Amino acid sequence: MGSADKKGLFIVIEGIDGTGKSTQAKRLAESLREQGETVLLDREPSDGPFGKILRESMTAGRLSPDEELELFHKDRKQHVEDVIQPALARGEHVILDRYYFSTMAYQGARGFDVAELRATNEAFAPAPDLLFILDLPVDKALDRIGARGDTANEFEQRDALQFCRDVFLSVKDEPYAEVIDSTPSLDAIHEQMKTIALQKIKA
């Protein structure tokens, strides 16, 4: 419903490439809207000025690790303050495709300390109410990346993907985390996520 007197639910979808995050984020947003809920579907890097630089760097050439990390933090701070928190305050549910857990995983793979990355982000970025970790064995993820015609970039090589998968699973015991097996059909995964999200909204 999304009313001003009730804060929206903050839902984050994470996982290594090939797990279907973006597809499931869109489907979940559509299903919640069909239930009469007001939903903001968004992603990180955001579409703000810092996020645009990060997105351009993915195709134009990687920034140095330090520059990249600084931009991720600037982008997230602006995103939280200007988009995420205002939407939640209006009673809208926010579904976010990637968040600071991706920074922990992917910047961790570039050599930064994962615990330090988490502490830095949690100092300004609110924890989600619900974190879906879409989990897939690395071999299957690489098969899917290849099947969609993409060539694996440096983050999608086996060792880096395994590192990132381990980082995502390291938060699986948090009270807000739900690990979703991404090997079944898209429909089966969606139904599972929709059921969990609606239970949380109605709780």
N, C-alpha and C positions, 0 to 999 in steps of 0.2 A: 504494500500500500504506500508506504513512504509518507509519514506525516511528521510535521515539525516537532511534535512532542516525543517522538520515538526515534532514537538514533538508528541509522542504517547499519547493515552488517558489512564488514570489510572482509571480502573473500579474495584470497590470493591463490593463483595456480602456478605451480613450479614443476620443474623436471628437466631432464636433459633433452637436447634436440632429438626429434623423432618420436616423442611421446604423445604428440597431439594436443599440446597446451592451447594453442590459438583456436583450434577447432572446438575444443571442449569449452573454452571461455565463451565463445560466441553462442554455442548451443545452450549453455547454462543461462546466459543473459536472456535469450529468447524464451526459454521455459519459465523463468521467474516472471518475466513480463506478462506471459500468458496467464499467470496466476494472479495478476493484478498488482504486482510489485513494481516499484520504480527502480530502474537499474542504470548505473553508469558503467559501461564497459570501457576499460582503458588498458594501457600497456606501459612497460618501461623497457628501454628508454622512452620517455614521454615525447609528445609532439611539441614540447616547449623548446626554447632556443638552445639549451644545453643538450637536450635529447636529440635535436636535429643534427648537431655536430657529431654526436656519437653514432647516429645512424649513417651519416655520410662517411664516417671513418671506416665503417664496416666494408664499404665497397671501394673507397678511395685509397685506403691504406691505413693500417693500424697506427694509433697514437702510441707514444711511450706509455709503459705501465702506469707511471705516476700521473701523467696528464689524463689518461683515461679514467683512472680512479677518481681524481679530483672532479672531473666532469660528471661522473656517475653520482657523486655525492651532491654536487650543486643541482643537478637535474632532479634528484629525489627530494631534496629539501624544498625546492620550488613546487614540485608536484604535490607533495604532502600539504604544503601551506595553501596553495592556490586552487587545487582541484580536489584532492582526496578528502581532507578534513571538512571543507565546506559542504561537499556532497553528503557525507555521513551526517553532518549536523542538520541538513535539510531532511533527513530521514530516508535518503536514497541508499540503496545497496551498491557498493562498489565492487566490481569484479576486475581484478588486475592480473594481466598476463605478464608474469615476472615481477620481482620485487627485490628486496635486499638479500634474499637467500641466493639469488642468482649472482649478486656481487660477491658473496662469500664463496660461491663455487667457482665462478669463472675468473675472478680476480685472484682468488686463492690459487687457481691453476697457473696464474702468472707469477706466483711467488710471494704474494702477501699472506700474512698470518690470518687464518680464518677466524680465530677467536677475536682478534683485534678488529677485523672488519665487522664482525657482528656487533661488538660493543660500540664502535663508532656509529654505526647505523641506528642501533636501538636507542642511542642518546637523543635522536631527533625524529626517527621514523616509528610510528605506532605499530605494535605487533598486530597481525591480522586476527580477526575473530575466528576465521576458518582458513586453514592452509591445506590445499589439496596438493600432495606430492605425487605426480604421475610417474610411476616407476616402471622401468623397462630394462632388461639386461642389455648391456652395451652392444653385444653382437646384433641383437634385434633392432636396436636403435640405428646402428650403422647400415643395416639392410634397408630400413625405411628411408634413411637419408639418401641412400643410393637409388632406391626405387622411385623417388620423386624427382630424380634427375639432377640432384645437387651433388657437387663434389665436396667431400669432407674438408672443411677448413681446419686450421691448426687446433681449434677447440674441439673439433669433432673427430680427432684421432683417438684411438682406443684408450691410451693411458689417461689423456685429459678427460675424456668422457667418464671413465671409471672414477677418476678423482672427483669430478663434479657430482656423479651419482652418489658417491659416499658422503659428500658434504650435505646434499639434500636429505639423505636418510639419517644424518646425524641429529636432525631436529625432529625425528618421527615421534619421540616420546613427549613432545610439548603438548599441553592440553588442547591446543587449537589445531593440531596436525592430524591429517587423515591421509594414509598412504593408499593410493589407488593403483591396482595392477593394470598396466596399460597394454597387456597382451590380448584381452578379449576384443569384441567388436566395438566400434565407436558408439553404437546404440547402448550396449550393455554398460559401458563406462559412463555414458551420459546419465542413464537412469540411476546409477549408483550415486553419482555426484548430486543430481537433482534431489534425490531422497534425503541425503545428508543435509544439503543446504536448506531445504524446506523445514526439516526438523529443527534446525538451528534458528531459523527465522521465527518459527512459531513457538519456540521455547519460552 
